[in-house]
Amino acid sequence: MAGRKLVYYLKVLKGTSKGQWFWHITAPNGKIIADGAEGYGKKSGAVRAAKRFILVAETGALMLKED
């Protein structure tokens, strides 16, 4: 996607039972395209993990492999 900037919508949500924070990234159409599989004790931890995921995805270091 050379020359085209991707837009991500990051949502950080507080879980209910143990007060942990979770994240998910949505596409412009509102569909969730990625989420964290674990909870984080602090909101900043969830944000940091999501930003790290975006960085890896944008650099092309993330490869999808179909079964």
Backbone torsions as a table, in degrees:
resi	resn	phi	psi	omega
1	MET	NA	51.2	-178.1
2	ALA	-61.8	135.3	177.6
3	GLY	79.8	-1.6	-178.5
4	ARG	-117.3	127.3	-179.1
5	LYS	-90.9	127.5	177.1
6	LEU	-82.8	144.7	178.8
7	VAL	-111.0	125.9	177.6
8	TYR	-115.8	144.8	174.5
9	TYR	-114.1	112.2	-178.5
10	LEU	-96.3	128.1	175.2
11	LYS	-120.4	129.1	177.1
12	VAL	-113.7	123.2	-173.2
13	LEU	-121.3	143.7	176.5
14	LYS	-90.5	128.1	178.4
15	GLY	-70.8	165.9	-174.3
16	THR	-90.2	-52.5	-168.1
17	SER	-73.4	-48.6	-174.5
18	LYS	-110.9	9.2	177.9
19	GLY	69.5	22.4	179.6
20	GLN	-85.7	158.8	-179.3
21	TRP	-103.8	142.3	-180.0
22	PHE	-130.1	159.8	178.1
23	TRP	-134.1	153.6	166.1
24	HIS	-148.8	154.7	-178.8
25	ILE	-115.5	131.5	180.0
26	THR	-114.4	152.9	173.7
27	ALA	-81.1	168.3	178.8
28	PRO	-56.7	-24.2	178.8
29	ASN	-83.5	2.3	176.8
30	GLY	91.3	-6.1	-179.8
31	LYS	-79.8	138.3	177.5
32	ILE	-71.4	126.2	179.7
33	ILE	-109.5	-14.7	177.5
34	ALA	-160.8	150.3	174.4
35	ASP	-151.0	159.0	177.3
36	GLY	-80.5	137.8	-177.6
37	ALA	-87.1	-1.9	-177.5
38	GLU	-134.7	160.9	175.6
39	GLY	-92.2	155.2	180.0
40	TYR	-121.0	142.8	-178.3
41	GLY	-68.4	-26.4	179.8
42	LYS	-127.3	150.0	177.6
43	LYS	-59.7	-39.6	-178.9
44	SER	-61.4	-32.8	177.4
45	GLY	-66.7	-40.1	178.1
46	ALA	-67.0	-42.5	179.1
47	VAL	-63.5	-44.2	179.9
48	ARG	-60.5	-43.6	-179.8
49	ALA	-65.4	-41.1	179.6
50	ALA	-66.1	-42.3	178.7
51	LYS	-64.3	-36.3	177.4
52	ARG	-64.4	-41.8	177.8
53	PHE	-60.8	-45.7	-179.9
54	ILE	-61.3	-42.8	179.4
55	LEU	-59.9	-45.8	179.7
56	VAL	-63.7	-42.5	-179.8
57	ALA	-64.4	-41.3	-178.2
58	GLU	-71.1	-29.1	-178.8
59	THR	-82.7	-6.1	179.4
60	GLY	83.4	7.7	-179.9
61	ALA	-77.2	-9.2	180.0
62	LEU	-99.0	121.6	179.1
63	MET	-120.8	135.1	177.7
64	LEU	-94.6	135.9	179.9
65	LYS	-125.7	122.4	179.2
66	GLU	-88.2	144.5	178.0
67	ASP	-75.6	NA	NA
